[in-house]
Amino acid sequence: MPATRIFNTVGVHAAGEVCDVVVGGVLDVPAKNMYEKMMHFWEKEDHLRQLLLNEPRGSSAMCHNLILPPCNPEADAGFIVMEHEEYPPMSGANTIATATVLLETGMVPMKEPVTEVKLDTPAGLVTVKAECSNGKCTSVSFHNVPAFVFVLDKEIDVPGIGSVKVDVAWGGMIYVLVDAASVGLKIKNVNGASLVKIGERIKRAVQSQTDFVHPENPKIRGVTVLEFTEPLTSERDGKAAVNTVVVSPGRLDRSPCGTGTCARLAVLHARGQLAEGEPFYHRSVIGTEFVGRIHGTTKVGDYPAVYPAVTGRAWITSYKQVVLDPTDPFPEGFRVGDTWHLDEELDA
């Protein structure tokens, strides 16, 4: 019996974060821009995201990226990020992974020693520069859309915890940033469950008490992701810090998080703690590293903003076909509470 759907995917991780790329099996949709394409899939074809990310084909610790024709004539390709609870307008780790797949599979011609790729995303045009050698991407840097701070040191009342100071910033997604020590946490692998549970609780409180709106796209509103931070240290020729990002429905980003790095760059610059051009070595809960830099300033609406750049690396892990059998009782997959942090667990 033939399969109902077949997807050709490339398995890839960026600094530990699983960011598989769908290179075949999904048709383009009509739209004026990539944001409209993203909303089309979210509102009309969300079963694709469920099928690919839920068990038994997916897992709680992975993302998928759809390669689509770009809307911007300057772009080499367009892509849409799919996560378990949302379609983020932009993701740094997924950008690094997608650029690596495009170049290492030949979908975009590779030029050594450096290839420039322009990617059309729902957040805007993103320029990627990949250092290439012997057919491999040895380093991938992207210039993101401008990052800016909505607010610093806002007091939020969190049930069961009390008052917590947070920063809120845009780095391609709207982040709430929290000093881990301020809620009695240390960013360590063994503390993963506590980081997730407390992080989701803080994020929910921020969502219920605020309503931040992107000044250039009012459809992008509200905090959707939380980043725990640790203090800066001086290292090599710049600054360094550890972070971890809590991705709904409740797991830690394995990478240092690209858009989270951009949001942190905006916060550090707003606080006068990081200069333009100064390297920022951002590390994840598993010790992997992205390097961020600010390469200029601008304004987004009335908000002072920075132009962020992030450098990292991705590795292809597999080439595979994902299949849906027409008799499969789980055409959109399933989630089980032992590894998926469901609402009831977070409320406990």
Beta strands, then each sheet from edge to edge (+ up, - down):
strand 1: 5-14
strand 2: 17-24
strand 3: 63-68
strand 4: 77-82
strand 5: 114-121
strand 6: 124-133
strand 7: 136-143
strand 8: 147-158
strand 9: 162-170
strand 10: 174-179
strand 11: 225-229
strand 12: 233-235
strand 13: 238-247
strand 14: 251-252
strand 15: 280-283
strand 16: 289-300
strand 17: 303-312
strand 18: 314-324
sheet 1: 12+ 13- 11+ 10+ 9- 8+ 17- 7+ 6- 5+ 4+ 3- 2- 1+ 18-
sheet 2: 12+ 13- 14+
sheet 3: 12+ 13- 15- 16+
end
